[in-house]
C-alpha cells in the first residue's frame, strides 16, 4: 500500500517483488545471516542508491540494469550486508522507468528503506512469541555453552574465510553443529528424518 502511494501500479509491483523475497528470508529462515537487520536494511538501501545512480548516469536501460546489479553486489559484499533481494531492488530502480527517475534519490528513503524497516519490525514482532525463532538472532533463546575443546572465535572466522565464499550460518549455530557432531555421534541414528543409506546393486 505504501509503495503504491508514490509509484504507479506496475512500478509498485516491481518493488513489492523484492520486498516479498526479503519477507521469505525473514519469516522462513529468521536466523540466517542474510536475514539479519543489517543485511536487510543496508542491502536494500545501498542497492536502491546504486540503482538510481546508474539509471541517471547510463542512458541504456539494459546496461544500466546490469551495472546496477553488479555494483550493488560488490558494495554489499564490502559492507558485509549481502541480501539477495537487494539485487532486485537495484534492478527495479532502473527498469521501473520514469516513475523512479522522477522520485530521484528520495526513492531510496521512501518506499525502499521504509518498506525494509517495516518488514524487519514485523519479523521481530511475529517471531518473538517463539523463543527458538526470535528475531534477530541475538534475541533467540541462548543455546548451551560450547564445550571446552570447541573452536575459538578466531578459528571459526579463519575457517570460514578460508572457504573464500559466503556462508549463511551464524557462528553460534556453527559451533553448536560442531559440538553435536563431535560429542554426540549417535545423533544421526536418532534423527527422525535422517537419510537412509542405499547401496547400489553392484556394490
Rosetta silent file (secondary structure, phi, psi, omega in degrees, C-alpha in Angstrom):
SEQUENCE: XXXXXXXXXXXXXXXXXXXXXXXXXXXXXXXXXXXXXXXXXXXXXXXXXXXXXXXXXXXXXXXXXXXXXXXXXXXXXXXXXXXXXXXXXXXXXXXXXXXXXXXXXXXXXXXXXXXXXXXXXXXXXXXXXXXXXXXXXXXXXXXXXXXXXXXXXXXXXXXXXXXXXXXXXXXXXXXXXXXXXXXXXXXXXXXXXXXXXXXXXXX
SCORE:     score description
SCORE:     0.000 S_00000001
   1 L     0.000  -46.828 -178.876    0.000    0.000    0.000 S_00000001
   2 H   -60.944  -39.885 -179.155    2.743    2.478    0.954 S_00000001
   3 H   -64.229  -38.335 -178.249    4.610    1.818   -2.280 S_00000001
   4 H   -68.143  -13.388  178.464    1.504    2.490   -4.376 S_00000001
   5 H   -68.486  -37.512 -174.423    1.297    5.985   -2.873 S_00000001
   6 H  -108.679  -11.223 -178.233    4.383    7.179   -4.742 S_00000001
   7 L  -127.713  146.988  174.145    4.588    4.749   -7.671 S_00000001
   8 L   -65.381  165.014 -171.428    2.106    3.637  -10.333 S_00000001
   9 H   -52.893  -49.967 -175.086    0.764    0.097  -10.090 S_00000001
  10 H   -62.901  -44.284  179.210    3.242   -1.584  -12.462 S_00000001
  11 H   -68.281  -37.246  178.811    6.316    0.005  -10.874 S_00000001
  12 H   -62.561  -36.996  179.400    4.980   -0.642   -7.382 S_00000001
  13 H   -63.326  -34.268  178.239    4.654   -4.341   -8.189 S_00000001
  14 H   -65.324  -43.638  179.073    8.367   -4.486   -9.047 S_00000001
  15 H   -65.996  -42.653 -179.615    9.335   -3.021   -5.676 S_00000001
  16 H   -61.174  -32.571  178.892    6.904   -5.290   -3.836 S_00000001
  17 H   -60.174  -47.087 -179.677    8.555   -8.286   -5.521 S_00000001
  18 H   -67.769  -35.761  177.995   11.947   -7.614   -3.951 S_00000001
  19 H   -69.842  -34.173  175.998   10.352   -6.939   -0.563 S_00000001
  20 H   -63.539  -38.384  176.906    8.396  -10.181   -0.831 S_00000001
  21 H   -64.134  -38.054  176.622   11.650  -12.065   -1.343 S_00000001
  22 H   -63.929  -40.434 -179.776   13.007  -10.426    1.818 S_00000001
  23 H   -60.816  -38.185  177.960    9.899  -11.481    3.721 S_00000001
  24 H   -59.583  -45.056 -179.697   10.524  -15.120    2.761 S_00000001
  25 H   -64.600  -46.234 -175.367   14.023  -14.940    4.257 S_00000001
  26 H   -68.083  -35.344 -175.574   12.951  -13.172    7.451 S_00000001
  27 H   -95.461  -24.114  179.594    9.976  -15.394    8.208 S_00000001
  28 H   -91.780  -40.042  179.822   11.258  -18.738    6.873 S_00000001
  29 L  -130.532   68.737 -173.703   14.914  -18.547    7.997 S_00000001
  30 L   -64.585  -17.092 -178.632   14.993  -15.797   10.652 S_00000001
  31 L  -100.899    2.120  177.535   18.406  -16.835   11.964 S_00000001
  32 L   -68.434  149.450  178.890   20.207  -16.871    8.612 S_00000001
  33 H   -59.963  -36.145 -178.611   22.993  -14.347    8.101 S_00000001
  34 H   -71.246  -14.980 -174.767   21.206  -12.995    5.031 S_00000001
  35 H   -97.351   -4.777 -174.672   18.064  -12.364    7.091 S_00000001
  36 L   -72.808  159.159 -173.625   19.510  -10.162    9.830 S_00000001
  37 H   -55.519  -42.430 -178.021   18.519   -6.472   10.107 S_00000001
  38 H   -61.801  -50.885  176.971   21.790   -5.015    8.801 S_00000001
  39 H   -59.657  -38.366 -177.577   21.790   -7.015    5.540 S_00000001
  40 H   -66.150  -54.287 -174.990   18.068   -6.366    5.010 S_00000001
  41 H   -72.150  -51.182 -178.459   18.068   -2.613    5.594 S_00000001
  42 H   -68.606  -37.222  179.793   21.540   -1.762    4.296 S_00000001
  43 H   -61.068  -46.839  177.808   21.296   -4.230    1.417 S_00000001
  44 H   -67.774  -42.501 -177.934   18.101   -2.678    0.088 S_00000001
  45 H   -63.062  -48.186  179.171   19.266    0.878    0.795 S_00000001
  46 H   -62.465  -43.700 -178.200   22.634    0.514   -0.914 S_00000001
  47 H   -64.603  -40.286  177.379   21.095   -1.306   -3.867 S_00000001
  48 H   -64.181  -41.817  178.977   18.430    1.358   -4.333 S_00000001
  49 H   -61.964  -44.580  178.447   21.074    4.088   -4.187 S_00000001
  50 H   -65.201  -42.938 -178.910   23.215    2.318   -6.781 S_00000001
  51 H   -62.053  -45.350  179.113   20.208    1.628   -8.991 S_00000001
  52 H   -63.828  -41.178  179.662   19.021    5.236   -9.020 S_00000001
  53 H   -62.197  -46.369  179.813   22.561    6.462   -9.718 S_00000001
  54 H   -64.938  -38.588  179.628   23.030    4.076  -12.646 S_00000001
  55 H   -62.990  -33.461 -178.171   19.597    4.969  -14.053 S_00000001
  56 H   -82.119  -28.496 -173.310   20.536    8.658  -14.041 S_00000001
  57 H   -99.401  -23.585 -175.173   24.054    8.273  -15.452 S_00000001
  58 L  -112.588  115.076 -175.383   23.720    5.449  -18.001 S_00000001
  59 L   -64.300  -36.272 -176.387   21.311    6.100  -20.925 S_00000001
  60 L   -80.469  115.901 -179.378   20.898    2.455  -21.948 S_00000001
  61 H   -57.713  -44.557  178.960   18.456    0.695  -19.565 S_00000001
  62 H   -60.652  -42.636  179.305   19.878   -2.834  -20.135 S_00000001
  63 H   -67.647  -40.631  179.101   23.430   -1.617  -19.494 S_00000001
  64 H   -62.740  -41.130  179.527   22.306    0.471  -16.522 S_00000001
  65 H   -64.695  -43.649  179.613   20.484   -2.514  -15.010 S_00000001
  66 H   -62.785  -44.173  179.271   23.498   -4.789  -15.440 S_00000001
  67 H   -65.211  -40.279 -178.434   25.828   -2.218  -13.880 S_00000001
  68 H   -62.113  -46.909 -179.127   23.406   -1.546  -11.036 S_00000001
  69 H   -66.092  -45.306 -179.644   23.107   -5.194  -10.037 S_00000001
  70 H   -61.864  -46.248  179.604   26.838   -5.849  -10.367 S_00000001
  71 H   -66.526  -38.483  179.249   27.842   -2.773   -8.385 S_00000001
  72 H   -61.569  -42.420  178.387   25.201   -3.452   -5.740 S_00000001
  73 H   -61.633  -46.185 -179.268   26.573   -6.951   -5.189 S_00000001
  74 H   -62.060  -43.593 -178.615   30.124   -5.638   -4.885 S_00000001
  75 H   -70.265  -40.568  176.858   29.211   -2.886   -2.432 S_00000001
  76 H   -60.305  -38.337  179.068   27.024   -5.177   -0.324 S_00000001
  77 H   -64.039  -44.163 -179.215   29.933   -7.599   -0.107 S_00000001
  78 H   -66.492  -35.391 -178.484   32.310   -4.867    1.040 S_00000001
  79 L   -89.093    2.858 -179.371   29.832   -3.555    3.625 S_00000001
  80 L    55.647   44.719  178.117   29.012   -7.090    4.837 S_00000001
  81 L  -133.372   42.486 -179.515   25.330   -6.594    4.101 S_00000001
  82 L   -63.277  124.426  179.082   24.728   -9.159    1.360 S_00000001
  83 L  -145.422  102.890 -173.682   20.987   -9.541    0.846 S_00000001
  84 L   -48.664  -42.658  177.909   19.958  -11.203   -2.448 S_00000001
  85 H   -60.392  -18.450  175.718   16.647   -9.316   -2.818 S_00000001
  86 H   -60.553  -33.791  176.512   18.747   -6.152   -2.825 S_00000001
  87 H   -60.652  -38.217  177.127   19.851   -7.084   -6.324 S_00000001
  88 H   -67.335  -33.612  177.654   16.214   -6.986   -7.386 S_00000001
  89 H   -65.283  -43.383  177.003   15.876   -3.554   -5.796 S_00000001
  90 H   -61.793  -42.306  178.998   18.809   -2.234   -7.847 S_00000001
  91 H   -61.672  -44.515 -179.172   17.284   -3.813  -10.957 S_00000001
  92 H   -64.128  -39.020 -178.511   13.891   -2.255  -10.206 S_00000001
  93 H   -59.522  -26.856  178.834   15.356    1.212   -9.688 S_00000001
  94 H   -88.529  -50.530 -170.496   16.489    1.127  -13.325 S_00000001
  95 H   -82.377  -10.259  176.353   13.671   -0.712  -15.079 S_00000001
  96 L   -71.468  -11.269  171.357   10.778    0.989  -13.274 S_00000001
  97 L    75.884 -144.954 -172.550   11.455    3.866  -15.647 S_00000001
  98 H   -61.207  -28.385 -178.920   10.271    7.422  -15.334 S_00000001
  99 H   -59.653  -42.015  178.930    8.308    6.718  -12.158 S_00000001
 100 H   -79.288  -39.283  179.778   11.516    6.119  -10.198 S_00000001
 101 H   -60.532  -34.887  179.297   13.543    8.730  -12.056 S_00000001
 102 H   -68.846  -28.552  176.846   11.002   11.372  -11.092 S_00000001
 103 H   -76.435  -28.255 -177.754   11.437   10.458   -7.428 S_00000001
 104 L    66.426 -144.834 -176.363   15.210   10.676   -7.689 S_00000001
 105 L   -75.533   -8.579  174.318   17.174    9.665   -4.616 S_00000001
 106 H   -66.508  -19.677  175.272   14.097   10.012   -2.414 S_00000001
 107 H   -57.529  -31.808 -178.920   13.198    6.571   -3.826 S_00000001
 108 H   -64.522  -42.790 -177.223   15.914    5.191   -1.530 S_00000001
 109 H   -78.497  -47.615 -179.909   14.190    6.505    1.602 S_00000001
 110 H  -138.782  113.816   24.367   10.591    6.010    0.525 S_00000001
 111 H  -101.817   -8.851 -166.859    9.476    3.432   -0.411 S_00000001
 112 H   -64.503  -63.073 -177.472   12.619    1.240   -0.203 S_00000001
 113 H   -63.511  -34.997  178.113   14.080    1.876    3.264 S_00000001
 114 H   -61.134  -47.051  178.395   10.625    2.445    4.723 S_00000001
 115 H   -63.512  -41.856 -178.998    9.430   -0.948    3.488 S_00000001
 116 H   -61.763  -43.086  179.458   12.627   -2.664    4.650 S_00000001
 117 H   -66.036  -38.113  178.358   12.273   -1.257    8.167 S_00000001
 118 H   -64.372  -42.793  179.316    8.611   -2.278    8.340 S_00000001
 119 H   -61.768  -42.642  179.629    9.469   -5.844    7.294 S_00000001
 120 H   -63.502  -45.276 -179.334   12.191   -6.041    9.960 S_00000001
 121 H   -63.764  -40.077  177.687    9.878   -4.716   12.689 S_00000001
 122 H   -65.706  -37.002  178.227    7.141   -7.170   11.721 S_00000001
 123 H   -63.643  -39.310  177.135    9.662  -10.029   11.789 S_00000001
 124 H   -61.786  -46.476 -176.504   10.650   -9.053   15.341 S_00000001
 125 H   -68.041  -46.331 -175.060    7.006   -8.975   16.466 S_00000001
 126 H   -68.244  -37.778 -176.845    5.854  -12.153   14.690 S_00000001
 127 H   -85.655  -15.279 -172.943    8.807  -14.298   15.779 S_00000001
 128 H   -62.172  -37.899 -178.773    9.052  -13.012   19.363 S_00000001
 129 L   -61.873  -15.623 -176.999    6.403  -15.325   20.930 S_00000001
 130 L  -110.474  103.504 -173.472    8.545  -18.325   19.952 S_00000001
 131 H   -54.283  -33.607 -178.045   11.853  -18.321   21.919 S_00000001
 132 H   -80.108   -8.939 -178.596   13.595  -20.598   19.425 S_00000001
 133 H  -116.794    3.966 -172.924   12.629  -18.343   16.489 S_00000001
 134 L   -55.583  139.466 -176.355   13.156  -14.887   17.961 S_00000001
 135 L  -124.158  138.467   -1.404   14.450  -12.332   15.500 S_00000001
 136 L   -71.428  179.212 -170.917   17.075  -11.004   15.158 S_00000001
 137 H   -60.156  -25.901 -179.196   19.309  -13.882   16.147 S_00000001
 138 H   -67.499  -18.432  179.519   20.633  -12.053   19.240 S_00000001
 139 H   -90.946   -5.954 -177.808   17.156  -12.334   20.817 S_00000001
 140 L   -66.699  150.820  177.189   16.950  -16.083   20.374 S_00000001
 141 L   -57.650  131.562 -175.020   16.927  -18.258   23.477 S_00000001
 142 L   -62.977  139.529  175.275   20.538  -18.985   24.393 S_00000001
 143 L   -86.491  161.698  176.015   21.922  -22.378   23.486 S_00000001
 144 L   -57.405  144.339 -178.969   24.041  -24.386   25.941 S_00000001
 145 L   -61.849  145.516  179.298   27.628  -23.102   26.019 S_00000001
 146 L   -64.901  157.039  179.823   30.031  -24.940   23.701 S_00000001
 147 L   -66.740  166.271 -174.692   32.395  -27.487   25.207 S_00000001
 148 L   -62.854  -31.305 -177.497   35.883  -26.511   26.327 S_00000001
 149 L   -92.894   13.510  176.535   37.521  -28.005   23.252 S_00000001
 150 L   -68.485  151.753  179.844   35.229  -26.176   20.814 S_00000001
 151 L   -59.515  147.102  177.307   36.979  -23.964   18.246 S_00000001
 152 L   -77.157  163.911 -179.561   37.704  -20.399   19.323 S_00000001
 153 H   -54.011  -46.889 -178.256   36.037  -17.402   17.704 S_00000001
 154 H   -62.816  -36.391 -179.759   39.181  -16.538   15.734 S_00000001
 155 H   -69.212  -39.136  178.511   39.489  -20.112   14.484 S_00000001
 156 H   -63.931  -46.758 -179.773   35.885  -20.184   13.302 S_00000001
 157 H   -61.934  -43.362  179.992   36.269  -16.885   11.440 S_00000001
 158 H   -63.167  -39.834 -179.912   39.551  -18.019    9.864 S_00000001
 159 H   -65.605  -42.216  179.271   37.991  -21.307    8.738 S_00000001
 160 H   -64.649  -43.401 -179.580   35.012  -19.555    7.150 S_00000001
 161 H   -65.606  -29.754 -179.587   37.251  -17.045    5.374 S_00000001
 162 H   -66.892  -20.694  178.033   39.437  -19.863    4.047 S_00000001
 163 L   -72.750  -20.101  179.683   36.434  -21.114    2.048 S_00000001
 164 L    56.271   38.750  176.609   36.522  -17.851    0.071 S_00000001
 165 L  -153.801  166.259 -179.176   32.740  -17.869   -0.228 S_00000001
 166 L   -83.295  132.597  179.317   29.730  -16.618    1.721 S_00000001
 167 L  -115.512  116.666 -176.026   28.406  -18.987    4.392 S_00000001
 168 L   -89.013   68.329  176.769   24.825  -18.331    5.517 S_00000001
 169 L  -151.016  140.026  179.649   25.118  -19.633    9.084 S_00000001
 170 L   -75.773  157.707  179.680   25.699  -17.831   12.360 S_00000001
 171 H   -61.865  -38.982  179.983   28.817  -18.542   14.406 S_00000001
 172 H   -62.043  -44.726  179.119   26.665  -19.815   17.284 S_00000001
 173 H   -64.593  -38.617 -179.622   24.855  -22.303   15.042 S_00000001
 174 H   -64.821  -44.402  178.879   28.137  -23.462   13.536 S_00000001
 175 H   -63.864  -38.428  178.661   29.695  -24.084   16.965 S_00000001
 176 H   -65.308  -39.871  178.335   26.581  -25.942   18.079 S_00000001
 177 H   -63.761  -43.893  178.276   26.729  -28.124   14.972 S_00000001
 178 H   -61.021  -42.261 -179.311   30.407  -28.905   15.581 S_00000001
 179 H   -63.356  -40.854  179.203   29.631  -29.783   19.197 S_00000001
 180 H   -64.232  -45.983 -177.657   26.836  -32.145   18.161 S_00000001
 181 H   -67.723  -30.430 -176.227   28.965  -33.909   15.569 S_00000001
 182 H   -82.945  -42.145 -171.338   31.926  -34.194   17.942 S_00000001
 183 H  -110.403   -5.856  177.662   30.285  -35.252   21.185 S_00000001
 184 L  -131.389   64.713 -175.260   27.009  -36.797   20.095 S_00000001
 185 L   -62.641  -18.768 -178.792   27.938  -39.155   17.253 S_00000001
 186 L   -87.520    2.740 -175.521   24.728  -41.127   17.697 S_00000001
 187 H   -62.186  -34.089 -178.980   22.535  -38.117   16.959 S_00000001
 188 H   -66.396  -34.953 -179.460   22.130  -39.101   13.313 S_00000001
 189 H   -71.261  -21.357  179.431   20.786  -42.508   14.241 S_00000001
 190 H   -93.340  -13.050 -176.647   18.161  -40.839   16.444 S_00000001
 191 L   -68.592  126.561 -176.388   17.163  -38.201   13.898 S_00000001
 192 L   -66.051  -28.504 -176.325   13.647  -38.999   12.587 S_00000001
 193 L  -110.025   19.110 -178.416   14.324  -37.605    9.124 S_00000001
 194 L   -67.054  137.383 -177.546   17.914  -38.751    8.696 S_00000001
 195 L   -67.842  141.259  177.531   18.531  -40.056    5.157 S_00000001
 196 L   -85.466  150.617 -179.503   18.958  -43.775    4.758 S_00000001
 197 L   -93.099  127.798  178.822   21.995  -45.185    3.037 S_00000001
 198 L  -116.032  131.192  177.931   21.316  -47.211   -0.072 S_00000001
 199 L   -95.170  143.285  177.817   23.943  -49.359   -1.689 S_00000001
 200 L   -72.513  153.831 -178.621   23.998  -49.808   -5.410 S_00000001
 201 L   -57.782  -28.085 -176.314   23.380  -53.327   -6.731 S_00000001
 202 L   -80.326  -12.321 -176.332   26.957  -53.514   -7.967 S_00000001
 203 L   -83.266    0.000    0.000   28.472  -52.845   -4.503 S_00000001
